[in-house]
Amino acid sequence: MYLACVLVLLGGACHAPSSIEAPCADPVWVDVVEVVDGDTLDVDPPVALPGGDVPRIRLLCIDAPEVWSSPECFGEEARAYARARVEGTRVQLVFDRDCTDTYGRGLAYVKTRSALGTGALFNLELVREGYAVMIDDFFADYTWCPEIAEAEAEARAEGAGGWGACSGDPWDVGR
């Protein structure tokens, strides 16, 4: 409850945590062939999801600054960080209730590999390091919302990444 109150004060929102009770697809391992931007990856092989094979994945519950039509502060840095961390690596995609967005991209949490197997939640890492923010307004999936929200509050307080490099809210997405 305390976390929810903090989020309301910070202008964010968080829904009650839940487990993935009915994922739209089983977890799969894929290779990241290109980081499109801080929150979008092209993968191989394309992921078989309801509706067809999907080669592009949008990371669930986060938003990184834009690099395309209306570049935002810290967008290039977020893309460079993601490229350094996951491009050319094998990752596990974990799905929640919704498999695709309105653009036909797959929606997933991304887990990186470590020497001991499946490692860190990359979505959370991007937020913790100040390269992305939590966003749940456009998704119906909230499995890791509390952890991502807490990481955003800490990154903001510490001035990590875009929070220290940009003036104001670097991701003004109507939050």
Secondary structure by P-SEA (a helix, b strand, c coil): caaaaaaaaaccccccccccccccccbbbbbbcccccccbbbbccccccccccccbbbbccccccccccccccaaaaaaaaaaaccccbbbbbbbcccccccccbbbbbbbbbccccccccaaaaaaaaccbbbbccccccccaaaaaaaaaaaaaaaccccccccccccccccc
